Amino acid sequence: MSNDVVIRADRLSKRFGTLTVFEDVSIEVKKREVVAIIGPSGAGKSTFIRCINYLHTFNQGTLEILGHTIVGGHNHPSKDVLQDIRTRVGMVFQTFNLFPHLNVIENITLAPVEVKKVPRAQANARAMELLEMVGLPHKAEMYPKRLSGGEQQRVAICRALAMEPEVMLFDEPTSMLDPELVGEVLAAIRRLAKEGMTMVLVTHEMQFAKEVADTVVIMADHGVVEKGPAREVLESPRTERAQSFLHRVLNPEEVPDPLEQEVLPIGGRR
Amino acid sequence: MQTLWSAWMQYLPLLLRGTAMTVELTAAALVVGVLFGFLLALGRLSRVPALDTLATGYVEVVRAIPVLIILFITYYGFAELGLVLSGITAAVVSLGGFYATQYGEIFRGAILGIDRGQTEAATALGLTSAQTMRRVVLPQAFFTILPPATNQLSNLIKDTSLVFTISVADLMYQANSALSVNFLPMDMLLEAGVIYFIFYLIIAKVLGRWEVSVQRRRN
């Protein structure tokens, strides 16, 4: 692995029994690169991104990450390897997953204090810096329940950043948010991209992907259907599957009503 | 009226001596039950099939047997096999062993009730599974655990009275020995009942306060 490549997934496959979640997915993420994974629901995007920090196992393929190599199949990596990967890779979830019994600053400092044994005062100071960065220093003492979705997600980003990760994974960070709260979360992610953070981002925000991502990967039908430089893939996709997906996403009003197209059997729909 | 109260007062010191034993038994059996119960819950949630089977088997069998039979097996049965336990030890082992099945199921249910996203978030941050359990899962399970755990504690307090059958000098034992001397069963049993009730009331109040104070801190 050249020094520049932080993550290389080589033909990763994941199955639950006979159900294939994704097959032969290969991506490469270089240092300071932002990779956006887009595609229709059920394509395996979320499951794939969870394989990168081994929240999910995979059945086949090889994952090289931060100097570690994990081969899919029966051999689990050792606890030390997983711990090293997870402390160096931050993750932000679709559902925020803040700890409801801890206030904002405790949420952010839990992992640095428990895992990295950072002194409490230093962890608190760093947490306040991060909260300043996302515009929430005045919410430090609040419990998650009292925050809006957008605020919760910004705190979740701070929580991941508090471990000083080398890579950040975002699993649909804005899809649970009310439309007017999406912007504030995207702004925080955009800032990280500008600062040169290496990121993998599963998203439905096409415009945002085009703006911040260097590389776009389109996953559909359990595999990668197209990948390449963001603008190229999003503006002039080569494969038909990518074209039809992007056309539907960018022109939702043109998708025909299935009721007007199909001849319905007597007794209702289908 | 005068005679009634004088009998209650006369035997109060004796019953209070029995109460001390009841409190000690309750405390010891509670500690055993909670600790062992937590291990049973971890066993049932374990990905190691042998641990799961062992814990599940224990819970299913023991909770279906009357406490009195467990107590007699521990005291008389084990002695027959050469393991002679004192009455108090047998009482703590059998009550603790039985209530572990109750507490184990309460813990297991509460742990399973925690959203998977919570453990995923903790794991992704690099917390070990022990740290995740201690800092993320158990504090959240607290509210689910406390009401049924208080409930089981009231059952435990009452079940300690069974130990009088193996001559451990608890509250029930002292009430029974008093009434066999003074022939006032109604008075002695009522007096013991009132003391059991007061004991439970104090514990329920303290636990209730605790729950409210933790809840207030979080809101």
Interface residues (C-beta under 8 A of the other chain):
Chain A: N53 L55 K79 Q83 R86 T87 V89 G90 M91 F93 T95 N97 L98 F99 P100 H101 L110 A111 E114 V115 Y143 K145 A156 R159 A160 M163
Chain B: D115 G117 Q118 E120 A121 A122 T123 A124 L125 G126 L127 T128 Q131 R135 V136 P139 Q140 R218 N219
